[in-house]
Amino acid sequence: MKKTVSLKENHLFRRAYSRGKSAADSRLALYVRGNGRRENRLGLTVSTKVGCAVVRNRVRRRLREIYRLHEDQVLGGRDVVVVARVRAAGSDHHQLEKSFLRLADKLDLLKKEVSP
């Protein structure tokens, strides 16, 4: 079941930047803020500094796929903004995934696994 919609409005991005919790590394910056809804809203930002349109779209597709694969692990009711940094262009899928999961764990965005 899809429980994430796109975050498209500029004021929602700005609100996540100013009032949300953030974590960053050399490839990504992640901003998380509660939105008072059941579903999550995902926003992706890839600057022109990252590369030409082909490179930016490739990074965007990879980030969207990484989020889709781990959507069931993400807590609901959050605005999640992922900002790609310049080093994201030279990174492969596994490096981006590892970076995303580490930052999401740092921000307590992932569900805790209950062991028996």
C-alpha positions as CSV (number, residue, x, y, z in Angstrom):
1,M,0.0,0.0,0.0
2,K,1.4,3.4,-1.0
3,K,1.4,5.7,1.9
4,T,3.6,8.5,0.6
5,V,2.6,11.5,-1.6
6,S,4.9,14.1,-3.3
7,L,5.8,17.3,-1.5
8,K,5.6,20.0,-4.2
9,E,4.9,23.3,-2.6
10,N,7.7,25.7,-1.8
11,H,6.4,26.8,1.6
12,L,6.3,23.1,2.8
13,F,10.0,22.7,1.8
14,R,10.9,25.9,3.6
15,R,9.0,24.8,6.7
16,A,10.9,21.4,6.7
17,Y,14.2,23.3,6.4
18,S,13.5,25.8,9.2
19,R,11.5,23.8,11.7
20,G,12.4,20.2,11.0
21,K,15.2,18.0,12.3
22,S,18.1,17.5,10.0
23,A,21.1,15.3,9.4
24,A,23.7,15.3,6.7
25,D,26.7,13.6,5.3
26,S,28.8,14.1,2.2
27,R,26.1,12.7,-0.2
28,L,22.8,13.7,1.2
29,A,21.0,16.0,3.6
30,L,17.8,14.8,5.2
31,Y,15.1,17.0,6.8
32,V,12.2,15.5,8.7
33,R,9.2,17.2,10.2
34,G,5.8,15.9,11.5
35,N,2.9,16.8,9.3
36,G,-0.2,15.8,11.3
37,R,-1.4,13.4,8.6
38,R,-1.4,9.6,8.3
39,E,0.7,9.5,5.1
40,N,4.2,10.7,4.5
41,R,5.1,13.4,2.0
42,L,8.4,13.1,0.2
43,G,10.3,16.0,-1.4
44,L,13.5,15.6,-3.4
45,T,15.9,18.5,-4.2
46,V,18.7,18.1,-6.6
47,S,20.5,21.4,-7.4
48,T,22.0,22.3,-10.8
49,K,25.4,22.1,-9.0
50,V,25.0,18.3,-9.0
51,G,25.2,18.1,-12.8
52,C,23.3,18.4,-16.1
53,A,19.7,17.4,-16.4
54,V,20.5,13.8,-17.1
55,V,22.6,13.4,-14.0
56,R,20.1,15.2,-11.8
57,N,17.2,13.0,-13.0
58,R,19.3,9.9,-12.5
59,V,20.0,10.9,-8.9
60,R,16.3,11.8,-8.4
61,R,15.2,8.4,-9.7
62,R,17.7,6.6,-7.5
63,L,16.5,8.4,-4.4
64,R,12.9,7.8,-5.2
65,E,13.6,4.1,-5.6
66,I,15.5,3.9,-2.4
67,Y,12.7,5.5,-0.5
68,R,10.1,3.2,-2.2
69,L,12.0,0.1,-1.2
70,H,12.2,1.2,2.4
71,E,8.8,2.9,2.6
72,D,7.4,0.2,4.9
73,Q,10.2,0.9,7.5
74,V,9.5,4.6,7.6
75,L,7.3,6.0,10.4
76,G,4.1,7.7,9.2
77,G,3.0,11.3,9.4
78,R,6.2,12.9,8.4
79,D,7.4,15.4,5.8
80,V,10.7,14.0,4.4
81,V,12.9,16.2,2.3
82,V,16.0,14.7,0.7
83,V,18.6,17.1,-0.6
84,A,21.2,15.6,-2.9
85,R,24.7,17.0,-2.6
86,V,27.3,17.2,-5.3
87,R,28.9,13.9,-4.3
88,A,25.6,12.1,-4.9
89,A,26.2,12.3,-8.7
90,G,29.3,10.1,-8.5
91,S,27.7,7.7,-6.0
92,D,26.2,4.4,-7.0
93,H,22.8,3.1,-5.8
94,H,24.2,1.2,-2.8
95,Q,26.2,4.1,-1.5
96,L,23.1,6.4,-1.7
97,E,21.0,3.7,0.0
98,K,23.5,3.3,2.8
99,S,23.7,7.1,3.3
100,F,19.9,7.4,3.3
101,L,19.4,4.6,5.9
102,R,22.1,6.0,8.2
103,L,20.6,9.5,8.1
104,A,17.1,8.2,8.6
105,D,18.2,6.1,11.6
106,K,20.0,9.1,13.1
107,L,16.7,11.1,12.9
108,D,14.6,8.2,14.3
109,L,12.7,8.0,11.0
110,L,12.8,4.2,10.8
111,K,10.6,1.8,12.8
112,K,12.4,-0.1,15.5
113,E,12.5,-3.8,14.9
114,V,11.0,-5.8,17.7
115,S,13.0,-8.9,18.5
116,P,11.3,-11.9,20.3
